[in-house]
């Protein structure tokens, strides 16, 4: 009987369940795309905090089950060498205080169960909108962190008041990360409007965590979440700065998860969506080969929104061109024709004609710590990604260990698609998340 009962605890903990990166809250895209994108943009600011030489104080607003702690501990330094193994910007030894607040007691209990043993880490139940007024005597924090749509739970007035309180409480150089749902995500294209007073919220369902068909067997409650464009976001930040009497500078404003937001696969708000997230999860799954045709985006334009359609169609064109090129690389390598591919030997790649016009868009900060925004063309971003995949396929296809396609080529294709998104996004609210990184100046 003792042996029989010995398995009860691990089973009840959930850690005895079969692992899968294909579905659920912590799917592959969440961990290896979305978390990583936030980390890439945030990395130079965390590095600056480390350079200052003091232990870091972090306030996590809407901490949930402590996911922010894992995200921040996993942020990589910029410009590391291949031989280095210790590449994280911060580690638990650099933390003075990590204080998380959430209104949900079950999530707080889970956060403490997971991370409560870490030094300086505490999670408490509290509405973060009523929190800072009680911390006037507390030292300021170096990072105020509100990720994954946290501030979409607020009205604009509540967010202005919160950011104003944060600015007053902070020190010179404090960093604030904010995250809202993007107003112009393709996931809810039917809600797009040019009148900012309309469709300000969405009745949001957390149905995406269930396997296909399971959600129909459960009663899922909806709740309102604020949708924001870049214009609305910047107005909130400006008003917060005025009310606080403190300069809040917008360092970064970027779209996250454009073609793979949580509700792309459910198609609950836009029936034109196809299950792109599932295909990307498959790319990142070890020992699992993906039908690359499932990665092809089929964007359906919305009448009356020419600028948004142009952005989406340019990204769609780059995305699909890279997927097609990768399929061609695989097929021609099998036929021992790789050396005769367009681009072989350093020749010019066959970039689709729709990209021949120059569209200047914000560049990612992957290769630069400069505060000054640079620009790249869609053509050059695509060309870089195609060259990367040519190198990967050429090298990996010659290997005979394990499954090079599933374990090397497909993950790298996913990372190249991620890079395309980062380089071509414009921070207009076209992703599932619209993320702002702010710096306080006093």
N, C-alpha and C positions, 0 to 999 in steps of 0.2 A: 504493500500500500504506500509506503514511504517513497519508493521509486516512482510509483504512478503519480503521486502528488508533486514530486520534485519538478515536474515540467509546468506546473500551473503558473508559477510566477513569471517565467520567461514568456509563456504564451500570453498572459494577461498584459505584459508590457508592450506587446506588439512587435517585439524584436525577433519573434520566431516566425513571423510572416515572411512569405517569399519576397525578396527584393525585386523591385522593378523601377526602371527609370522611364517607362513608357507612359504611365498614367499617374494621377494623383498630384497633390500639392507640391511635392518635392520631385517632380519629374526631371528628366535630363535638361530640358530647356530652362527650367527655373534655375537649376544649379550651375549649368555650364554656359548659359547664354545670358539670362537676365541678371543674375547675381554678378556675373563677370563683367557685364557692360557697366553696371553701376560702379563696380570696383575700379574699372579702367578710368572712368571719368573722375572718380574720387581720389585715386591714388596720389596725384601730385600734392593735393591738399593735406592728406594724411602724412605724406613724407615731410612736408614743411613742419607739421606739428612735432614730428619725431626730431627733426633738426634743432628745434628750439630747446630740446634737452630736458624738458620736464615730463613727468609721468602724465598720462592723458586722462582727462575727465570726459565721460560721454553720457549724455542724457538721451535715452531712447523713448520717443513718444509714440504710443500705440505699439508696444513691444511685442504683442501677441505671445507666442510661445518661445520667444528669444531668438528668432531667426536673424535679427539684425546683428547679434553678437557673432554668430557663425559667419555671416557675410563679411563683417569688418575684419575679423581675424584671418580671413582668407584673401584679403586684397593684396595683390602682388606689387612689388616695386617695379618702377620703370627701368628699362635699359639694363636688365640683368644678363649675365653671360650664361652660355649653355652649361658650363661646368659648375655653376653655383647651385646649391640645393636649398639654402635658407633664403627664400625670395619674398616672404611676406613682409609687408610694411610694418605692421604692429603684431605683437604677441601678448599673451596674458601678463608677462613680466613688465610690460610698458604701461599697463593700465593702473591708474590710481583708483578711479571709481567708474563703474558701469552701472547706471541706475535706469531701470526700465519701468514704465508705467503702462497699464492697460485697464480698461473698464471691465473686462471679462475675467471673472475669478478663475474659471477653469483654465484659461490660457496662461494666466499668471502662475497658477499651481504647476502647470506643465513646464513653464520656463524655469521655475526654481528647481524642479526635479531634474531638469537636463543640465542647467548651468549653475545652480545654487552653490555648488562646491568650489567654484572658481573664485580666486581671491579678488575682493573688491566688487563682485557682481551681485546685485540685488534686484529683484523684481517685485513690484508692489501693485496692488489694485487701487486704481484711481483714474478719474477722468482727467486727461492731461490738460483740458481747457481750464480746469480749476487748480492747476498744480503750481504754477510759477509764483502766484501771489503768496504762497506759503513758504517760498524758498528765498525770500529777500536776504536772509542772513547767510545763505549758502554761498560758497565760492562759485564763480562762474564756471561754465563748462567749456571745453575746447571744441566739442562737436555736439550739436543738437541734431538728432537723427529721427526723421519721420518718413519711412520708406513704404513702398508698395501700396500707394493709394490712401495712406492714412489720412491725409488732410481732406480727401474727398468726403469724409464723414462729416465735415464741418460746413457751416454756411460761410459765405465770404466774410461777414462781419466777425464771426468767431475766429477765422483764420487771421484776419488783420489784428485782432486783439491779441491772439496767441503770439504771432510773430513780433508784434510790438513789445510784448512782455519779454520775449526771448532776447530781443535786441538790447533792452534795458539791462537785463540780467547778465548778459554776456560780457566778454572782455574784448579789447581790440584784437582783431584777428580770429575771433571765433568763427567756426564754419557751421552753416545750417544746411541740411539736406532736406528738401521737401519733395513730395510725390503726390500727384493727382492723377485721376483718369483723364485721358485725352479726349477732348470734345470731338475730334475728327478721326477717331479710330475707325478703320474699315469694319470692325466688329459690329458697330451700331450705326452704319451709314444711313439708315432711314431716319435717324435722329439729327442728322446734320442740319444746321440752320445758319442763316446769315444774321438773324436777329438774336443777339446775345441774351435777350430776356426770355427767349423760348428754349424749351428742352434743356434747362439748366441742370437737371438731374436725370438719372436713369434708375429704374427699379431693378436693382442688381440681384442676381441669383448666383449662389455658389454651387452651381450644378456641375461644374467642370471636374470636380474631384471624383465623380462616380464613373464607373466603367460604362461603356456604351449600353444604353437601355436601362441601367440601374436607376437613373434619376426618375424614371416614370413610375417606379414603385415607391417613391418616397415623397413626402410632402415637404417641399422646400420653400422656406420663407424668403421673401424679397425685402430689400431695404433701399432707401434712396441714397445715391452717391452723386456728388457734384462732378460735372464734366467741365473741363476748362480748356480754353485755347491759350496760346502764348500771350495774346493781348490782355486777356482777363487775368492771367497769372502775374504779368508785369505790373498791372494796375494794383493788384493786391499787395505786391511787394513794395511798390512806391508809397501806397497809403500807410502801410506798416511803418516804413521809415519815417514818414512825416509825423505820425502819431507818437513814435518813440523819441523823436528828436535825435535820431542816430542814423548814420549812413549805413544802409544795407545794399551792398553791391551784388548784382547778379553776375556770377562768374561763369556759370554754365546753365543752359536751358536745352534739354535734349529729349527726343522721343525715344521710348524704349518699347520693343515688342510691336513692330508694325504689322507684319504678316503672320505673327504667331502668338497674338494675345490669347488670353484664357478662353475667350468666347469665339475665337475663330473656328474651333472644332465643333462647338455646340451649335453654332448658327442660330442661336435663339433670338438674336436681335437683327441679324442680317442673313436671310436665307441664301444669299449668293456666296457665302463663305464656304470654302472647302477645307477639309481637316489638315491644314498645313502643319500645325504643331505636332500632330501624331507622326507625320513624316520626318520632321526634324528630330523628334525624340528617337526615332528609329536610327537616324544617322549616327547618333551619339551612343547607341546601345552596343556594348561589346558583343562580338561574335554574332552580329545580326546584320544581314544584308537588306538593303532598302531598294524598293522599286523606285529609281530616281525620277521616273515619270510623275510620281505622286508629288514631287517637289515643285512642279510647274504652277506658277501663280496664274490665276484667271480673273484679273480685276475687272469688275463691272462698273463703268463710270456712272456718276450721279449727275444728272442734268442740272445746270445752274451753278456748278462749282468748277470752272475751268482750271483754276490754279491748283486746286487739290487734285483734280484728275491728272493734270500734267505731272505733278510730283509722283503720284502713285504709279502712273504708267511708265515713267522713267525708271523708277525703282523696279517695277515689274519686268521691264525690258532687260535691265542689267542682271537681275536675279535669274530670269529664265535663260538668258544667254550663257551665264556661267554654268548652269545645270546642264544645258545642251552640250556645251563644250566639254564638260567632264564626261558625259556619256560618250561623246565622240572619241575622247582620249582613251577611254577604256576599250572601246570597240576597235580602234585602230592599233592600239598596243597589242591586242590579241592577234591582230593580223600582221604584226611586225612592221607597221607602217608609221610608227611614232615619229621617226626622223623626218618624214615628209609632211608632218602636220603644219598648218599655218602657224607661224611663230617659232617653229623649230629652227635652231641655230641662230636665235636672236632676231629673226625677221619680224616685220610688223604683224600683229594679230588682226584677224578679221573681226573688227568691232562692228556691231550692227549699225546700219545706216541711220536709224532713228536717233543714235547718240552722236552723230557727226556734228550736230549743232552743239555749241558750248553752253552748258548750263552750269553756272557756278553755284556751288553749294558748300555748307560748312564742312570742313575736314575734321576727322577725328583727332583726338589729342594723343593717339597711341605713341607717336614717335617724337613728341615735343612736350616740354614742360612750359613752353612759353604761354604767357597770359594772352598774347595776341592771337586772334582767330585767323587761321589761314583758310585758303579755299582750294578745292580740287574740282576737276570736271568729272562727270559721270563716266566719260570715256576713259580717263586715266585710272579711275577707281576700278573699273571693270577689267582693263588691261592688266593691272597689277594682280587682280584675283585670278585671272586666267593663267598668267605666268606662274603663279604660286601652285595652281592645281597641276599644271604641266610638270613642274618639278616633282611634286608629290607622287603623281601617277608613274612617272618615269622611274623614280627610285623605289617606290613601294611594290610596284608590279614585278620587280625582279626578285623579290624576296619569296622564300618558300616555307617560312615558318608561320604557323597559325593561319590566320585569314587576313592578309594585308588589306584587301578591299574593305572588309567590315571594320577592322581595328585601326587602320591608318588613313586610308583614302577617304572614307565616308566622314569620319570626324573632322578631318581637315576641310572637306567641302563645307561642312556646317560652320566651321570657324571663318571660312572665307565669306560665306553668306552673312554671318554676323558682322564681319568687317565692312561689307558693303552697306549694311543697314547703318552702322555707325558713321560712315563717311558721307552717306547721302541724306540722312535724316536732317530736318531743318528746325526741329524744336517748335513746331507749330501746333502740337496736340494731335498728331497723326498716329501716335502709338497707343497701345493700351495704357502706358504710363507716360506722363509728362513730368520730367524730373528737373528740379532747380537746385543748383549748388550756389549758396550765398555766402558772402563774407561780411563781417561786421567791422566797421571802421569807427574808432572813437578817438 
